[in-house]
Amino acid sequence: MGKSSKIKKIINKSDSNDQSSKNPADLKTTFVTNLLRDPISLKEIDALYFKDMAVNIENNDQLKRELSAYFGLSFQKIYDYAKLLEANCAQFGLLGPNEKPKIWERHIANSASLINQFTISYYTGVFQRGFTGKINALNFEPPSSFVADIGSGAGLPGIVLAIMLENIPDYKNYTVDLIEPMGKRAEWLNYVVHELDLKNVRVFNNRIQDFPPQPGYNVVISRAVAKLDELINMSAPIMHSKGTMMFLKGDSVESEIELAKPQIDYFKLIDVRVAESQVASTFEKSKVFLAEMP
């Protein structure tokens, strides 16, 4: 049995020839079940050439200790994800040509910094509020669908976050939905879910604009997808009351907030702020835009 045939089909695939004409309220989301080509597996990576890969941190004891302490029980699976990402990034168009040496600092650690906002928000009560929304058109019901990663791409930050959440008791039963419009990247995401045995992740090969405007998510995350005003416009319609936006941003975040004031006012967002966190002492701090729905 080939790799693609092993990947479980969770939701019926929609008719790709007719999807553009469908009303979003009637949309059947597409779960990827067939790969264009076989990705390089973990076994192949370890057997053939992992010792020569840039992602290897075996020779940096201090960094490995820091990352191991930060990721805890999630470290091995994060490590495996890093290997898959480097070995397959060119084939699936996941990262730029010069990004391989920066996978840990620029991509994985940056994505992992979101976990600090989850744990803080949970214990201040944000995530203790129940769901009231229901999205029948997308074939799932809250509370299983808890986090939406808009434009997930290579799985950053969604895959990283999902790996960490499954080892935190308060979150281990929650689901991370990876929403990716590009078929090739969605195939990659579904392969990673299968290879790493991530039971708390689902892949949607759709645009976020195709989702019906009904409340369903308590958290929406995103990284390197769009300006803040666009992200707010895309996220707010699918969010539950008191839900939290968590968008990884760069140094321009303050100016983006200024430009997004009309959207912040329109959706009546509250507790708008920027948080910083650092995964390892040699890595740059990550900036996260945070806001709550009313």
C-alpha positions in Angstrom: 0.0 0.0 0.0 1.4 3.4 -1.0 1.8 6.3 1.3 -1.1 8.3 -0.2 -3.5 5.3 0.2 -2.7 5.2 3.9 -3.9 8.7 4.5 -7.3 8.6 6.1 -10.1 10.5 4.4 -12.0 12.3 7.1 -14.5 14.4 5.1 -15.9 13.7 1.6 -14.0 15.5 -1.1 -16.0 18.1 -2.9 -16.4 18.3 -6.7 -13.4 20.4 -7.7 -15.0 21.3 -11.1 -18.0 22.8 -9.5 -16.6 24.3 -6.3 -16.2 27.9 -7.6 -20.0 28.1 -8.2 -21.1 26.9 -4.8 -22.5 29.1 -2.1 -20.1 29.2 0.9 -23.0 28.1 3.1 -23.2 24.9 1.1 -19.5 24.3 0.9 -18.1 20.9 1.5 -14.5 21.3 2.5 -11.8 19.4 0.7 -9.6 16.9 2.6 -6.5 16.0 0.6 -6.2 12.2 0.0 -3.8 11.9 -3.0 -0.2 13.1 -3.1 1.3 14.4 -6.4 4.5 12.7 -5.5 5.9 10.9 -2.5 7.6 13.1 0.0 10.8 12.0 1.6 9.9 10.1 4.8 11.5 10.2 8.2 13.0 6.8 7.7 14.6 7.9 4.4 15.9 11.1 6.0 17.5 9.3 8.9 19.0 6.5 6.8 20.3 8.6 3.9 21.5 12.1 4.7 20.1 13.6 7.9 23.7 14.0 9.2 24.3 16.6 6.5 21.1 18.6 6.9 21.3 22.2 8.1 18.5 21.5 10.6 20.7 19.2 12.6 21.4 20.7 16.0 23.4 17.8 17.4 26.6 19.8 17.4 25.1 22.7 19.4 24.7 21.3 22.9 23.5 24.6 24.5 20.9 25.2 21.9 19.7 21.6 22.0 19.3 21.8 25.8 17.3 25.1 25.5 15.0 23.8 22.8 14.6 20.5 24.6 13.6 22.3 27.8 11.2 24.7 26.0 9.4 21.9 24.0 9.5 19.3 26.7 7.6 16.2 25.7 7.0 17.7 22.3 10.7 18.0 21.4 11.1 14.7 19.5 8.1 15.3 17.3 9.1 18.9 16.7 12.5 17.6 15.8 11.0 15.1 13.3 8.8 17.9 11.8 11.9 20.0 11.3 13.6 17.2 9.4 10.5 16.7 7.2 10.3 20.4 6.5 13.9 20.7 5.4 13.9 17.5 3.3 10.7 18.4 1.4 10.6 22.2 1.4 11.9 22.7 -2.2 9.8 19.9 -3.6 6.6 21.4 -2.2 7.5 25.1 -2.4 7.3 25.5 1.4 10.2 27.8 2.1 12.5 30.2 0.3 15.8 28.8 -1.1 17.9 30.4 1.6 15.7 29.4 4.6 17.0 25.9 5.4 19.7 27.1 7.9 17.0 29.3 9.6 14.4 26.6 10.1 14.7 26.5 13.9 15.1 30.2 14.6 13.0 31.9 12.0 10.2 29.4 11.5 9.8 26.7 14.2 10.8 28.8 17.3 8.8 31.8 16.0 5.7 29.5 15.6 6.3 27.9 19.0 6.2 31.2 20.8 2.4 31.2 20.4 2.2 28.6 23.1 3.0 31.2 25.8 -0.2 33.1 24.8 -2.3 30.0 25.0 -1.3 29.0 28.5 -1.6 32.6 29.7 -5.0 33.1 28.1 -6.3 29.8 29.4 -5.6 30.5 33.0 -7.1 34.0 32.8 -10.3 32.4 31.7 -10.5 33.1 28.0 -10.6 29.5 27.0 -13.0 28.3 29.7 -16.0 29.9 28.0 -18.1 27.3 26.0 -19.0 27.3 22.3 -22.4 28.3 21.2 -21.8 28.3 17.4 -22.3 25.4 15.0 -21.0 25.1 11.4 -22.9 22.3 9.8 -21.8 23.2 6.3 -18.2 22.4 7.2 -19.1 19.0 8.7 -17.8 19.7 12.2 -19.1 20.9 15.5 -17.5 22.8 18.4 -15.7 22.2 20.7 -13.6 19.8 18.6 -12.7 22.6 16.3 -10.9 25.0 18.5 -8.0 26.6 16.6 -7.9 27.8 12.9 -4.6 28.4 11.2 -5.2 30.7 8.3 -3.0 30.1 5.3 -1.1 27.4 7.0 1.4 26.8 4.2 4.2 24.6 5.5 2.3 24.1 8.8 3.7 27.2 10.4 2.5 27.9 13.0 -0.3 25.3 13.0 1.7 22.1 13.0 4.1 23.3 15.6 1.3 24.5 17.9 -0.7 21.3 17.5 2.3 19.2 18.5 2.8 21.2 21.6 -0.9 21.3 22.5 -1.3 17.5 22.5 1.2 17.3 25.4 -0.6 19.8 27.6 -3.5 18.2 29.5 -5.8 21.1 29.3 -5.5 21.2 25.5 -4.8 17.6 24.4 -8.4 17.0 23.1 -8.6 20.2 21.0 -8.3 20.3 17.3 -6.1 22.5 15.1 -7.6 23.1 11.6 -5.0 24.0 9.0 -6.7 26.1 6.3 -4.6 26.2 3.1 -5.9 27.1 -0.4 -2.9 25.7 -2.4 -3.5 22.1 -3.2 0.2 21.2 -3.3 0.8 22.6 0.2 -2.3 21.0 1.5 -1.1 17.7 0.3 2.2 18.3 2.2 0.2 19.1 5.4 -1.8 16.0 5.2 1.3 14.0 4.7 2.9 15.5 7.8 -0.3 14.8 9.8 0.0 11.1 8.7 3.8 10.8 9.2 3.8 12.4 12.7 0.5 10.7 13.7 -1.1 14.0 14.7 -4.6 13.1 15.8 -5.5 16.7 16.7 -5.1 18.2 13.3 -7.3 18.4 10.2 -6.4 19.9 6.8 -8.8 22.0 4.8 -7.9 22.7 1.2 -9.9 25.9 1.0 -9.7 29.7 1.2 -10.8 31.1 4.5 -13.2 33.3 2.6 -15.1 30.2 1.6 -16.0 29.4 5.2 -19.5 30.4 6.2 -19.7 33.5 8.4 -20.7 31.8 11.5 -19.0 31.7 14.9 -17.0 28.5 15.5 -13.4 29.2 16.5 -12.2 30.4 19.9 -8.7 31.0 18.5 -7.5 32.1 15.0 -3.7 32.1 14.3 -1.7 33.1 11.3 1.9 33.8 10.3 3.3 35.6 7.2 -0.1 35.6 5.3 -1.4 39.1 5.1 -1.5 42.6 6.6 -3.3 42.9 9.9 -6.4 44.7 8.5 -6.9 41.8 6.1 -6.4 39.2 8.8 -9.0 40.8 11.0 -11.5 40.9 8.1 -10.9 37.2 7.4 -10.9 36.0 11.0 -13.7 37.9 12.8 -16.6 36.3 10.9 -15.7 32.8 11.9 -14.8 33.5 15.5 -16.7 32.7 18.6 -17.6 35.5 21.1 -14.6 36.1 23.4 -12.4 34.4 20.9 -8.8 35.4 20.6 -6.7 36.4 17.5 -3.1 35.5 17.7 -1.1 36.7 14.7 2.7 36.4 14.5 4.1 39.7 13.2 7.4 41.4 12.6 8.7 44.9 13.5 6.0 46.6 11.5 3.3 45.4 13.8 2.7 48.8 15.4 2.2 50.5 12.1 -0.1 47.7 11.0 -2.2 48.2 14.1 -2.6 51.9 13.1 -3.7 51.0 9.6 -6.1 48.4 11.0 -7.9 50.7 13.4 -11.1 50.8 11.2 -11.3 47.0 11.3 -10.5 47.0 15.1 -13.3 49.5 15.6 -15.8 47.8 13.3 -15.5 44.4 15.0 -15.3 46.0 18.4 -12.1 44.1 19.3 -10.9 44.5 22.8 -7.6 44.1 24.7 -5.6 44.8 21.6 -1.9 44.5 22.3 1.5 43.1 21.2 3.2 40.4 23.2 6.9 39.3 22.9 8.4 35.9 23.8 11.7 34.2 23.2 12.2 30.4 22.8 16.1 30.3 23.1 18.6 32.8 24.3 20.3 33.1 20.9 17.1 33.6 19.0 15.3 36.8 18.4 12.1 37.6 20.3 8.9 36.9 18.5 6.0 39.5 18.3 2.4 38.4 18.5 -0.6 40.6 17.8 -3.4 39.8 20.2 -7.0 40.8 20.3 -10.3 39.5 21.7 -13.7 39.4 20.1 -16.4 41.2 22.1 
